[in-house]
Amino acid sequence: MEITEYTVSALIPKPTVAAVIADIHDGAYEKVLEEVGAISPDLILIPGDIILGHGSEAKNSPDMLAECARLAPTFMSLGNHEQNALPLVRSAAEKAGVVLLDDSYVDFAGMHIGGLTSGFISKKAEQGFYKKTPAPNLEWLESFSALDGYKLLLCHHPEYYPEYIRSKNVDMTVSGHAHGGQWRIFGRGLFAPGQGLFPKYTSGLIEERLVVSRGLANDYGVPRLFNPRELVIIHFESIKKSV
């Protein structure tokens, strides 16, 4: 597992550190949270896919959410793998004290923190590696982007960024889903659902407005290649609004 750190400027009252736990897929979490605890972030962001295989059961996820909430205020959005596990996820988040953002937002640390739900859930669409990702709730996204102040959006699907988010007044989007492209060749991912071959949005800080985590699980029969699991840390530097 690699730890990747990014620093971005934000119109917020004070510096804030966020740990991003993406695509853990009900896997082992102890080492991940050990690293998170050592960093002592101000908040934890989970941009979806705590569940594996679109199922309705989970072995590790409820305990993981509870441990996250003990470490720092934790905020979560819904990814495509949560499609058939919504009652479980809602119950686990509520019991753990995790803020579940289902096309909704809260205010924390001088930010509006929103969660844009996967279109596979909101549209109740059939899933598959080669299926186009259904559009999210664009009405909610429009209202969120119209808010005054710094807006941080949890959005599982990075492929939403160029089509729906880039043109909106959203300051930072945090995504996962692509698993780094599973195989990385010359620093570029090979394939990602919703983006196809040689996808553009699989890893990194893009345009200072999108962070894509490579994720924290290897849950497919095809192993990762030159693509270690990744814990992302975002340092939000406080800047003052010019008069």
C-alpha positions as CSV (number, residue, x, y, z in Angstrom):
1,M,0.0,0.0,0.0
2,E,1.3,3.5,-0.9
3,I,0.4,6.7,0.8
4,T,-0.1,9.6,-1.6
5,E,-0.3,13.2,-0.3
6,Y,-1.7,16.2,-2.2
7,T,-1.8,19.8,-1.1
8,V,-4.5,22.1,-2.4
9,S,-5.6,25.7,-1.6
10,A,-9.1,26.2,-0.2
11,L,-11.1,29.2,1.0
12,I,-11.7,27.7,4.5
13,P,-11.0,29.1,8.0
14,K,-8.0,26.8,8.9
15,P,-5.8,24.1,7.4
16,T,-7.6,20.8,7.2
17,V,-6.3,17.3,6.6
18,A,-8.5,14.6,5.0
19,A,-7.8,10.8,4.6
20,V,-9.5,9.2,1.6
21,I,-10.6,5.5,1.9
22,A,-11.8,4.5,-1.5
23,D,-12.9,1.1,-2.9
24,I,-12.0,-1.0,0.1
25,H,-14.7,-3.5,-1.0
26,D,-15.2,-5.2,2.4
27,G,-11.5,-6.1,2.6
28,A,-9.1,-6.1,5.5
29,Y,-8.9,-2.6,6.9
30,E,-6.7,-2.8,10.0
31,K,-3.5,-1.7,8.3
32,V,-5.2,1.1,6.5
33,L,-6.7,2.5,9.6
34,E,-3.4,2.1,11.5
35,E,-1.9,4.4,8.9
36,V,-4.8,6.8,9.1
37,G,-4.6,6.9,12.9
38,A,-0.9,7.8,12.7
39,I,-1.7,10.7,10.4
40,S,-4.5,12.0,12.7
41,P,-6.6,13.6,9.9
42,D,-9.3,16.1,10.7
43,L,-11.8,14.1,8.6
44,I,-12.1,10.8,6.7
45,L,-13.7,10.7,3.2
46,I,-15.1,7.5,1.8
47,P,-16.2,8.0,-1.9
48,G,-18.1,4.7,-2.1
49,D,-17.7,1.0,-2.6
50,I,-17.3,-0.3,0.9
51,I,-19.2,-3.4,-0.3
52,L,-18.0,-6.1,-2.6
53,G,-19.9,-7.7,-5.5
54,H,-23.1,-5.7,-5.3
55,G,-24.2,-8.0,-2.5
56,S,-26.4,-7.5,0.5
57,E,-23.9,-8.8,3.1
58,A,-20.7,-7.5,4.5
59,K,-18.1,-9.0,6.9
60,N,-15.8,-6.1,7.6
61,S,-17.5,-2.9,6.5
62,P,-19.7,-2.2,9.6
63,D,-16.6,-2.6,11.9
64,M,-14.5,-0.5,9.5
65,L,-17.0,2.4,9.5
66,A,-17.2,2.3,13.3
67,E,-13.4,2.4,13.6
68,C,-13.2,5.3,11.1
69,A,-15.7,7.3,13.1
70,R,-13.6,6.7,16.2
71,L,-10.6,8.2,14.5
72,A,-12.2,11.3,12.9
73,P,-15.5,12.6,11.6
74,T,-16.3,10.4,8.6
75,F,-18.3,11.2,5.5
76,M,-19.3,8.7,2.9
77,S,-21.0,8.7,-0.5
78,L,-22.6,5.8,-2.4
79,G,-20.7,3.9,-5.1
80,N,-22.1,1.3,-7.6
81,H,-21.3,-1.7,-5.3
82,E,-23.7,-0.3,-2.7
83,Q,-26.6,-0.9,-5.1
84,N,-28.1,-4.0,-3.4
85,A,-26.8,-3.2,0.1
86,L,-28.5,0.1,0.9
87,P,-30.3,-1.0,4.0
88,L,-27.0,-2.6,5.4
89,V,-25.0,0.5,4.5
90,R,-27.5,2.9,6.0
91,S,-27.8,0.9,9.2
92,A,-24.0,0.5,9.5
93,A,-23.3,4.2,8.9
94,E,-26.0,5.3,11.4
95,K,-24.7,2.9,14.1
96,A,-21.1,4.0,13.5
97,G,-21.9,7.7,13.5
98,V,-20.7,8.1,9.9
99,V,-22.4,10.8,7.8
100,L,-23.9,9.1,4.7
101,L,-24.3,11.6,1.9
102,D,-26.9,10.3,-0.5
103,D,-27.3,13.3,-3.0
104,S,-27.1,15.5,0.1
105,Y,-24.5,17.7,1.9
106,V,-23.5,18.9,5.3
107,D,-21.3,21.7,6.6
108,F,-18.0,20.8,8.3
109,A,-14.7,22.6,8.8
110,G,-15.9,25.6,6.8
111,M,-16.8,23.4,3.8
112,H,-19.9,22.2,2.2
113,I,-19.3,18.4,1.9
114,G,-21.6,16.7,-0.6
115,G,-22.1,13.2,-1.8
116,L,-23.2,12.5,-5.4
117,T,-24.8,9.1,-5.5
118,S,-23.8,6.6,-8.3
119,G,-26.2,6.7,-11.2
120,F,-26.4,2.9,-11.0
121,I,-28.2,3.4,-7.7
122,S,-30.3,6.4,-8.5
123,K,-31.4,5.0,-11.9
124,K,-31.6,1.4,-10.6
125,A,-29.6,0.4,-13.7
126,E,-28.0,-2.9,-14.6
127,Q,-24.3,-3.0,-14.1
128,G,-21.4,-4.4,-16.1
129,F,-17.8,-3.7,-17.0
130,Y,-18.7,-2.3,-20.4
131,K,-21.9,-0.5,-19.6
132,K,-22.0,3.3,-19.7
133,T,-22.3,4.8,-16.3
134,P,-25.8,6.2,-15.9
135,A,-26.1,9.9,-15.2
136,P,-26.2,11.0,-11.6
137,N,-28.9,13.3,-10.0
138,L,-28.1,16.4,-12.0
139,E,-30.8,18.5,-10.3
140,W,-29.1,17.9,-6.9
141,L,-25.7,18.6,-8.4
142,E,-26.9,21.9,-9.8
143,S,-28.3,23.0,-6.4
144,F,-25.1,21.9,-4.6
145,S,-22.9,23.8,-7.0
146,A,-25.0,27.0,-6.5
147,L,-24.1,27.1,-2.8
148,D,-21.8,29.9,-1.5
149,G,-18.5,28.9,0.0
150,Y,-16.0,26.0,-0.5
151,K,-17.6,22.9,-2.0
152,L,-16.1,19.4,-1.6
153,L,-17.9,16.7,-3.5
154,L,-17.6,12.9,-2.9
155,C,-18.3,11.3,-6.2
156,H,-17.5,7.6,-6.7
157,H,-17.2,7.8,-10.5
158,P,-14.4,10.0,-11.9
159,E,-15.9,9.7,-15.3
160,Y,-18.6,12.1,-14.1
161,Y,-16.1,14.9,-13.8
162,P,-15.6,15.9,-17.5
163,E,-19.2,15.4,-18.4
164,Y,-21.1,16.8,-15.5
165,I,-18.9,18.4,-12.8
166,R,-16.1,20.3,-14.5
167,S,-18.5,23.0,-15.7
168,K,-20.0,23.4,-12.3
169,N,-18.9,25.6,-9.4
170,V,-17.5,22.7,-7.4
171,D,-14.1,23.3,-5.8
172,M,-12.9,19.8,-5.3
173,T,-14.2,16.3,-6.2
174,V,-12.9,13.1,-4.6
175,S,-13.4,9.9,-6.5
176,G,-12.3,6.2,-6.8
177,H,-14.0,3.4,-8.8
178,A,-11.2,3.1,-11.5
179,H,-8.8,1.1,-9.3
180,G,-6.0,2.8,-11.0
181,G,-6.8,1.1,-14.3
182,Q,-6.0,-2.3,-12.6
183,W,-2.8,-2.6,-14.7
184,R,-0.7,0.5,-15.1
185,I,1.7,0.7,-18.0
186,F,4.1,3.7,-18.2
187,G,2.0,5.4,-15.4
188,R,-1.3,5.0,-17.2
189,G,-4.2,2.7,-16.4
190,L,-5.2,0.0,-18.8
191,F,-9.0,-0.3,-18.3
192,A,-11.7,1.2,-16.1
193,P,-15.4,0.6,-16.0
194,G,-17.3,3.6,-17.5
195,Q,-14.1,4.8,-19.3
196,G,-12.9,1.7,-21.3
197,L,-9.4,1.1,-22.5
198,F,-6.6,3.5,-21.5
199,P,-8.9,5.7,-19.3
200,K,-8.0,9.2,-18.5
201,Y,-9.2,9.5,-15.0
202,T,-7.7,6.7,-12.9
203,S,-5.2,8.3,-10.5
204,G,-3.8,11.6,-9.2
205,L,-4.7,15.2,-8.8
206,I,-6.3,16.5,-12.0
207,E,-6.7,20.2,-12.8
208,E,-6.4,21.0,-9.1
209,R,-10.1,20.1,-8.8
210,L,-10.3,16.3,-9.0
211,V,-8.5,13.7,-6.8
212,V,-8.8,10.1,-8.0
213,S,-7.7,7.3,-5.6
214,R,-6.5,4.0,-6.9
215,G,-8.4,2.3,-4.1
216,L,-7.6,0.0,-1.3
217,A,-8.7,-3.5,-2.4
218,N,-7.7,-6.0,-5.0
219,D,-11.0,-7.9,-5.4
220,Y,-10.9,-9.1,-9.0
221,G,-9.5,-12.3,-10.5
222,V,-7.1,-10.1,-12.5
223,P,-4.4,-8.9,-10.0
224,R,-3.1,-5.3,-9.9
225,L,0.1,-4.8,-12.0
226,F,2.5,-1.9,-11.3
227,N,-0.5,-0.5,-9.4
228,P,-0.2,-0.7,-5.6
229,R,-3.2,0.0,-3.4
230,E,-3.4,3.6,-2.3
231,L,-4.3,5.6,0.7
232,V,-4.7,9.3,-0.3
233,I,-4.2,12.2,2.1
234,I,-5.4,15.7,1.1
235,H,-4.0,18.7,2.8
236,F,-6.4,21.7,2.4
237,E,-4.3,24.9,2.9
238,S,-6.4,27.7,4.2
239,I,-6.3,30.9,2.1
240,K,-8.2,34.1,2.7
241,K,-10.7,35.5,0.2
242,S,-9.4,38.6,-1.5
243,V,-11.4,41.8,-1.0
